[in-house]
Each structure stands twice: as structure tokens, then as C-alpha cells.
Amino acid sequence: MADLTEFAGLPVVEFPAEGTREERLEQVRRRGGDPRDPASTAWRLRTSGSDGRRPEDDYDQYFSLFMSEVDTERVTALVLGDWVSPDQCGPEQAVELLAEHADALPNLRSVFVGDITADECELSWINQGDMAPLLAAFPRLERLATRGADGIRGGGGLSLHVPSHTGLRSLTLESGGLPGRVVREVASSGLPALEHLELWLGMEDYGRDVSPRDLEPVLSGGAFPGLRYLGVRNAEDVDAWVPVLADAPVVGRLEVLDLSLGVLTDRGARALVERADAFAGLRRLDLHHHYLDQEAVERVGAAFAGSGVEVDLSDPREPEDYGDGELEYYTAAAE
């Protein structure tokens, strides 16, 4: 995965660590940021970059530079990038610093935790942390996105149970293998304003053990009454989710159902065609990155023709054949 270039509708610009104050601000300008208008940028903070890796004990100093040189009262979006050894430890240091300085960030509305590229750490290796303290410190936060989950070397892992947060409207959890435990935590959280829920389930080989039962409070429509977008993305078992979603009461109030980036095969296409009426109230059905043959693509398209549903069937994929008699199917973001 590549660095984010946009978040919360804003260009992402990294805050540099090296040089004098004027040199740092000039670097920001060269990267497309405007130091005079901090609200025009989603600021990326990370412990490694083009100027080299910064030791963990220097992060406090780096964070202090950002807080002193940028008018943080006007900052609306932050992106937390690579931290030291993301395959072994989570982002607790960065999250704790943010929480401690919440008063200096009164207009912060959007946070992305884990903007880490594949060169820095594979998606399934990224060890996340507990996001509840971040949400508690920022009750007016509207958008939270994370990348990574429990990693492969232990650690605390991703956690997100929030008894009550009335501001959050969008929650995205990107993962190569999402634990069912995390989905149950989200589904039992008090998020009455949530409109956008995006879950990257990933692959069983990388820790995914999510089942529809874990998401039942959401699927029933009871958990988040304002939900308009539901993403069951990057899932290796999209075929199994189609009939479950067709019977889910929540689909009747959705505008967008996003099943993209996963492994959707002709079996799932047949279920979509047979249950097309269940999805006829959607504005958009996103199926891009799929394993459908041309005939299946045409059947799905015909099933929704005239329904008013925009169906994205772009990016067809072919399974890998390694010559052992078995075809291998992969999600868009796996290891």
C-alpha cells in the first residue's frame, strides 16, 4: 500500500523533522501545504521519512516541534504514519501524545492511525492499539480510520470499544486479517451518529475470523440507526456474505453497499442475481476487484438494469494457477 495522498477531503502533507524552522516550513510549502492555513492540510506525523528513521525517544521532540510551529487550533485532520517497529508494537506513544494535547487541537475532526506503506511494514504485520482513549479525548472527532490489526508478533493489537461517542460519523478499519473480537467491540459501541462503517476483513491466513454473527447488531439495523454506507471489503469470503446481506434489515436503509477488493466469484454472482430485489434500494453497489467471468458480469449487470442501482464491476481479476491443480484467489490487500 502507498502513502495516503488525501484524507478527509484534504491533501496529506508530511511535517518534516529536519532543518531550521524556516527550512521545515519551506519543505511543507514544496510538498503542497500552506503553513498559513493549517486547516487546508491533513498533516502526517511519522517516525520515519525521507530524512531517515527517528528513534522512539525523539518522537516527543518531533511532536513538540509540530505543536509549536503549526497553529494547531486550526488543524482539522491528522495522519499518524510509521512508528518504530510497527510489527512489534502499536501506536500508543503517538496516540497518548495526541490525547494529552487535546486542548491544543480543538478543531481536530479526522484522524488516520497507521499510514504505513508495504515497504515499511506489510499490512498483516502492522500491530495496532486501543483507539478508545483517542475517542475519549476527542468527543467531537467525526472520522477515524486505522490500518493494521493484531500483527503477527503479538502485542496489544487493535481494540475499539466505546461506550458512548456522539460525534463519530465515519469509522474505517483497514486490515489484512480482522479479528472477530474487534468487530464485536465495534458493533457493541455507542455510536449514534455513525453513517459510514468500513471493515476490511482480510484473509484467514492473516488472522481473520470474522463471521456474520459478529456483525449481527449492525446487520439487524439496531446498532447504528443512521448508517448509510456499509463496507465489507477486502474479504476472501464475499460469496458467503451476499446471502447474509440480502436478508439483513440494515440493507434497506443503506445508500452504498461496498463489497469491493475481495474475492467475489461466480457463486456470489448467482446469489446477487437471485436476490437482486433485496439490494434494489441501494444507490450504489461496489463490487470492483472481483473474480467473475464475462458471463457472470453480464448477468449481474442485467439483474440490476433499470433498478437505479449503480453497480461497479470494474477491475476483474484472474486467479493464480501455480500448477498444483488448485486456483488461488487473493484479496486486494493481503500480506
N, C-alpha and C positions, 0 to 999 in steps of 0.2 A: 504494500500500500504506500502511496505517496503522501507527502506533506499536504495538509489542508491548504487550499488557496482561498477558500471562502468559508465563513461561518456566521450564522445569524444574519445573513444578507450583507456581510461586510468582508472586505479583503483582509486576509490574515497577513500580518506583518510581524516579523520577529524582533523583539527588543534585544539589541546586541549587548555583549558584556564587555568588550574590549574598547580601549581608546579613551580619550577625554570626553567630557560631556558633549562638547560641540561635535566631536567626531562620531559619537554614538547617534546623536540626533541627525547628523548628515546621512549616516547609514540608513536610518529609518526613512528619511526622505527618498533615498535612492531605491529603497525596497517598495516604495509606493505609499508610505504612510505620511501623515501630516501631524507632526508633533503639536501644532497649534490647535488641532481639532481631534482630541483623543477619542471622541465618540464615533469618528469616521473609520475606525480600525478595530479589528479583532486582534488583540495583542497576544503574541505567542511568547511564552516563557519556557525555556528548557535548559537542561544541564549540559547539552552538547549542541554543537552547531558548526558552522564553517570556521569559527575561531577556535575549535578544539573542545575537548571534554573538560568540564569543570568539576572538580571534586565535590562531593556532597557537602562538605563543611563550608564551601564557598557559596552555596545556594542562598543562604541567608543574606550575604552581602549583595549578591546579584539581585535578589528580590528587593532589597532596600534601595538599590540604585533605581530600579523601575519605579518604586513608590515615590522616590524623591524627585525624579526627573520628568515624570509624566503626571499631568493633572488627573489623578486617579478618581477624583469626584465626578469626572465626566466620562470615565471608561464604562462602556456598556457590555463589552464582550471580552473574555479571556480564553486563551487556548493553552493548556499545560502540555508541553511536549515531553520529550525523552527525559526521564530521571535516571539517576545512577542505577545500573543493574536492574532494569525493569523485569528481567526474567527471574529475579530472586526476591525483589521487594517491591512494595507498592508505592503509591504517590503520597504517602502520609505526610511527609515533610512539607511538600508544596500545598497540600490541602489544609494542613494545620496553619501554615502561614497566611493563607487566604482568610481562613476563619478568624484568626487573631486580628486581622486588619479590615474586618468587615465594615467598620465605621468609616474607613477611608475610601470605601468603594460603594457609596450609597446608591449608585445607579447601575450597578452590575446586574445584568438580566440574563446573560448567557455564558455558560462555561462548558468547555470541552476538556475532558481529562483523558490524556493518553494519545496525543497526536504523535504517534511513533511509527516510523516507516519500517518496511521489511528489512532494510539494510541495518537498522538499529536493533530491531528485535522482531521475530516472527509474531504474527497476530496471536497464535495459540500459546505463545510463550509469555505474553505480557501478563504480569501479575497486578491486578487492580487492588483497590482497597475499599473501605467503608465510605460511602458517599453521604450517609445520613448526617454527619456533623457539618458537612458543607451546606446542605439544605437547611439545617437548623440555623446556621449563621447568616444565611441569606433568605429570609422569608419572602422576599419579593422576586427571587430568581424565577424566570419563566422558562428557561431552556437548559437542560442538562444532557450532555452526551458523553459517553465513555467508550474507550476502546480497550479490549482485553477482558480477562475474567480471572480465573484461578491460576493461570500459568501452568508450568509443568514441574516446577521445583518447590512446590509448597508455598507457604506464606499465608497471609490473611485472606487474600482473594477478594473478589468483588462482593459487596454487600450493599443492600439498599432497601431497608425497611423504614418507612417514615410514617409515624402515627398520624401526623397531620401537616400538610403544607398546602396552603390555599392559593399559592401563586403559580406553581409549576404547570405549564401548558404543554410542554414537549419533552419527552424522555426517549433517548436513543441509546441502546446498549449494543455496541458492535463487538462481535466475538467470533472466534474460530470454533468454540465449543462452549455453549452457555449452560451452566448447571441449572437443573430444575429448581433447586433451592432459591436461586436468585429470582426466578420468575414468580415463585410463590411469595417471596418477600414483596416484590413489586405489586402483585395482584392484591395483596392484603394491606397495602399502604393507603393512607387517606389523602388522595389527590383529586379533590372535587373539580378542579379546573382543567384537568388533563384532557387535551384534544388530540395529541399525536403520541402514539406509543409504537416504537420501532425496535423490534427484537431480532438480532442476528443469531440464529440458533446454532449454526455451525455443524460440526461432524462429531459423531460418537467417538471416533478415534482421538479427538482432542477435548473430550470432557463433556460433550453434550449428552444430557439425559432428560431433556425437557419432554413432557408428554402433554396432551391436551388437558388432562386433569389439572396440571399445574396452573393452567391459564383459565380454568373454569369460571372464576369470579368475573373475569373480563369478558369471556365469550357469552356468558349469560346476560350481559348488559348491566349487571348490578354494580360493578366496581367503579367504573368511570362513566357517569351518565352523559358527559359532554364529548366523549370520544368520537372523532370524525375520521381519523386515519389510524389504521392498524397495519403494522408491518410484521409479517412472519417471514423474515428474509434470510438469505444465505443458509437455507435449511436443506439438508440432504434428503429429507423425507417429505417434500412438498406434496407428493401424491397422497400421503396419508392424511394430510391436513385439509385437503379440498373437501371431502365429505363432512368432516367435522365442522368446518366453517360454514358449509351450506346449511347446517342445522343450527348454527349459533344465532341467537336472537340479536346479538350486537351488530351483525352484518346489516340488519335492517336500518340502522341509523348511521352507518358509515358512508362517507363520501369516497374514500380511497381504501382499497384493499391491496396491499403490496406483498406479492409472493415472489419477488424478483431475487436474482443472484443465487438461486438454489438449484435443486435437482428435480425439475418437473419433467416427467416422461409421458409417453402416450397413455399410460394408465391414469395419470392425473388429468390428462386432457379429456378422456372419456367421462370422468366424473364431472368435469366442468361443463361439458356438453349436456350431460343428463340432468344436471342441477342448475342450468343456466338461469332459470327463473329466480332462484334464491339470491342471485347476485345482480339481478336486473335493476335494483335501486341504486347501485353504485354510480358515481360519476366516472371513476377510473379503476381499472383492474390492471395492475402492473405485473407482467409475467416475464419481463425481459431476463435474458440469460436462462435459457431452457434447453431441454433435450428432445424437443418434438420434431418429428419428421414433417415434411411439407404437407402431407395429407392431414395430419393432426392439426397443424396450424390453420389450415383452411376450414376444418370442422369447427374449431373454436371460434374463428372469426365469423363464420356463418351463424353460429348459435347466438352470438351477441349482435348480429346485424340488425339495425333498426331499433335496438333497445335503448340507445342513447349512452351506452357504456363505452368509454374509450378503453380499448384493450391494447396494451403494449406487448407485442410478441417479437420484439427485436432481439438481436444478439443470440441467434440459435447456436448451439454448441454440439460437438460430436464427442461421444465417449472415447476414452483412451483404450486402445487394444494393445496389450503387451505380449500377445502371442500365447497366453496361457489358457485361452478359452473363456476368459472372463472379461467383460467390458467394465471399465472403471468410470464412475461418474463423480465429478467434483463440484463443490460449491465454488462460487467466485472467489471467496476469501477463505482459505482453509488453514494450512500451517502458517 
